[in-house]
Amino acid sequence: MTIEAFAASWAPRLLSVLRIVSGLLFLQHGTAKYLKIPVLQMFAKVEPFSLVGIAGMLELAGGVLLILGLFTRCTAFVLSGLMAVAYFLAHAPLGFYPIANAGELAVLYCFVFLYIAAAGPGPWSLDAARQK
C-alpha cells in the first residue's frame, strides 16, 4: 500500500479524531467556567450572562456536541465565530502578533472549527449514524 492510499483511507477517520480531540480540549474551557473542573482562579466568579459566561455556555454545550459529532457543521461554525470574536475582543487589543497577545489558541480553534464546519464530522459521529 502506498502512502497516498494509506492517507486516503485514514483521512476520514482522522477527521473524526480531530473533531473529538478538539471537542475534548474545548470542553475544558466550559467545565472550568461552570463546573469548576479544574479550579482556575481566573474563572472563580463567572457571571452567566457576561461575555465570558455566554462563551462558557457555548464551550460546554459545543464541546459536548463536537465530541458526539451531533449537529457538527452548525456547531463548529458557531464555535469558529465565537473564537474569532474572542480573539478580536480579548487578544488583538493587547498587540498585533498572536504569540504576543496570547491569542494563538483562539486563532487555532477558530480555523480548526471552520475546517470541521466545511469538512463535516467524519465517519465516527452521531451525524454519520443518523444519515445511514
N, C-alpha and C positions, 0 to 999 in steps of 0.2 A: 504494500500500500504506500502510495506517495504521500508526502507531507501535505500536498494540496487536497488529496482525497480525505486524509485524516482530519484536516482542519474543516473541510466542508461538512463532514459527518458530525463533528463535535460542535460546530458553531451554534446551532440552535440550543443545545443543552447548556453551553457556556453562557448564552444569553440568559437562560433561566437562573444559572448560578450568579451572574452579575446582578440580576434583579433581586434575588433572595438576600445576597450579602449586603447589597446597598440598602435594602429594606431593614435588615437587622441593625446595621450601623445607624441608620437614620432614626429608627425606633428608639434608640438610646437617648436621643435628644428629648423626645416626648416623655419617656419614662423618668428622666432626670427632672423635668419640669413639673410633672403631675403626680408621679408615684414616688418621687424622691429616691429612685433607684437608678444610678448611685446617688448618694447625697452630695450635692455640689453647692457650695456657698453662694455662687452667683445666681442660682435658681431657688434660693431659700424662700423667697416671697414673690411668687408669680401670681399676678392678678389675671383671672381667667379672660377678661375682655380687653387686656392690654395687647399691644402688638406681639410681645413675647408670649403671652398666654394663648393668643389665637394661633401663633406659629406652633406652639406646643401641641395644641389640639390636632392641627394638621399633621405634625410629625408623628404623633401617636396613632391616629387613625390611618394616615397614609402609609406609615411603616408597616402596619399590620396588613393592609390591603396589598402592598407590594410583595411582602413575604408570601402571602397566599396566592398571589397572581390573580386577584379578583378586581375587575374594573381597571385593569392595569394601565391602559393607554391614557384614560382620563385622569387617573390618579397621578401618574408620572408627569403629565402635562401641568397639572395644578401645582405639584411639588417643584417642578422646574421653575415655574413662575415665582413660587414662594422663595426659592433660593436666589433668584435674580433680584427680587425686592430686598431680601435680607442683605445681599451684597451691597446694593446701592444705598440703602439706608444706614446700615451699621458699619460697613467696612470701607467703602470708597471715600467717605469724608475723612478718613484717617490717613489717606495717602493714595498715590496713583497705583503703586505696584501691589498686587495681591499678597506677595510674601511680606511686604512691609506693613500692610494693614490687616493681616491675619485673615484674609478672605479666601485663601486657596481652597479650603474645604467647601465653602459656599459655591464657588465657581465650578469646582469639580462635580458636586452634587447637581448643580443646575444642568450641566451638559450631559451627565450620565442619565439623569431623568428625562431630558429631552430626547436622547437616543432611545431609551426604553419606550417613550411615548410613540416614537416613529417605528421602531422595530417590533414592538409587541412584547408579550410576556415570555415567549419561548414555550416549549412543549410541556415543561413541568409546572403547570399552573392550573388554577381552577377555571380560568378563562378558556384554556385549551380543552379542558374536560367538558365544559359546557357546550363547546362547539361540536363535539362528537355526537 
